[in-house]
Amino acid sequence: MNTINDNAQLSHMAVIYCRVASTVVSRKGIGIASQERRCREYAGSKGYAVERMFWDVGASGNNTDRDGLQEMLSFLDANAGHGGYVVVVDDDTRLARSAALQFELTDAIAKTGARLECADPAVSINLSEMLPLLRHRPQ
């Protein structure tokens, strides 16, 4: 007998990316552990199974020269045929500080078949949903 899965999202695998700019920030309650907790709670609420976590400590959000970020992008690229991961970040500034860099990284993630989502409820739009809008804006 076939059963219907009411939560189709259960098939999605997720990876988490966390970043703090300094160890001082890490001690103020917005460190890697608190970001990871919020991201795991978000993934669980969506029915996503977290497969991997990537992080950078003491790394600026103004560039892509970050070991954890590059490791995550390589992982997504190597697993592009998987059917699409969901990359969960605590908020959009954990991925990048500038809108241009956020777009660049969201695009790089999308090219692997993955999509980006924020755990922060204040970020009302799924970052991956912005890509078509930005790609087709009038010049």
C-alpha positions in Angstrom: 0.0 0.0 0.0 1.3 3.4 -0.9 1.3 6.2 1.6 1.3 9.9 0.8 3.9 11.9 2.5 2.2 15.1 3.7 5.5 16.8 4.2 7.4 16.5 0.9 10.2 18.6 2.4 11.3 15.5 4.4 13.3 14.4 1.4 15.5 17.5 1.6 19.0 17.3 3.0 20.4 20.4 4.6 23.8 21.9 5.4 24.3 24.7 7.9 26.8 27.5 7.5 27.7 29.7 10.5 30.2 32.6 10.7 31.5 34.9 13.4 33.9 37.7 12.7 35.8 37.4 16.0 36.1 35.3 19.1 34.8 38.3 21.1 31.5 38.2 19.1 31.4 34.4 19.8 31.2 35.1 23.5 28.3 37.5 23.2 25.6 34.9 22.5 25.7 35.1 18.8 28.5 32.7 18.4 28.7 29.5 16.4 26.8 27.4 18.9 23.8 29.7 19.1 23.7 30.1 15.3 23.9 26.3 14.9 21.1 25.8 17.4 18.8 28.3 15.6 19.6 26.7 12.2 19.0 23.2 13.5 15.7 24.3 15.0 14.7 25.9 11.7 15.8 22.8 9.6 13.8 20.6 12.0 10.7 22.7 11.7 10.9 22.4 7.9 11.5 18.6 8.0 15.1 19.0 6.7 17.7 16.4 7.7 21.0 18.2 8.5 23.8 16.3 6.9 26.8 18.7 7.5 27.8 21.9 9.2 30.4 24.3 8.0 31.7 27.3 9.9 34.2 30.1 10.0 35.5 31.8 13.2 37.3 35.1 12.9 36.3 35.6 9.3 35.0 38.7 7.6 31.7 38.6 5.8 33.1 41.0 3.2 34.9 38.5 1.1 34.8 34.8 0.1 38.2 33.9 1.4 36.9 31.7 4.1 37.9 28.0 4.6 34.4 26.9 5.8 32.6 28.7 3.1 34.9 27.3 0.4 34.5 23.8 1.9 30.7 24.1 1.8 30.7 25.3 -1.8 33.0 22.4 -2.8 30.7 20.0 -1.0 27.7 21.3 -2.7 29.4 21.2 -6.1 30.6 17.6 -5.5 27.0 16.6 -4.6 25.2 18.6 -7.3 23.5 15.5 -8.6 21.9 14.7 -5.2 18.7 16.5 -6.0 19.4 19.8 -4.2 20.5 20.6 -0.7 19.1 23.4 1.4 21.7 25.7 2.9 20.5 27.1 6.2 22.1 30.3 7.6 21.1 32.1 10.8 20.6 35.3 8.9 21.8 36.8 5.6 24.7 38.6 7.2 26.3 35.3 8.2 26.7 34.5 4.5 27.9 37.9 3.4 27.8 41.5 4.6 27.2 43.2 1.2 24.2 42.7 -1.1 26.5 42.1 -4.0 28.4 39.4 -2.3 25.1 37.8 -1.0 23.9 37.7 -4.6 27.2 36.2 -5.8 27.2 33.5 -3.2 23.4 32.8 -3.5 24.0 32.4 -7.2 27.0 30.0 -6.7 24.8 27.9 -4.3 21.9 27.8 -6.8 24.3 26.7 -9.6 24.9 23.5 -7.6 21.1 22.8 -7.4 20.9 23.9 -3.8 19.0 26.8 -2.4 19.6 29.2 0.5 17.2 29.8 3.4 17.5 31.9 6.6 16.5 30.7 10.0 15.8 34.3 11.1 12.1 35.0 10.8 12.9 38.7 10.2 14.3 37.7 6.8 10.9 37.4 5.0 12.1 36.3 1.6 14.0 33.1 0.8 17.3 34.4 -0.6 17.1 32.0 -3.5 13.8 33.5 -4.5 15.6 36.8 -5.2 17.8 35.3 -8.0 15.3 35.5 -10.8 14.3 39.0 -9.9 18.0 40.2 -9.8 19.0 38.3 -13.0 16.1 39.8 -15.0 16.1 43.4 -13.8 16.0 46.2 -16.4 19.4 47.7 -17.2 
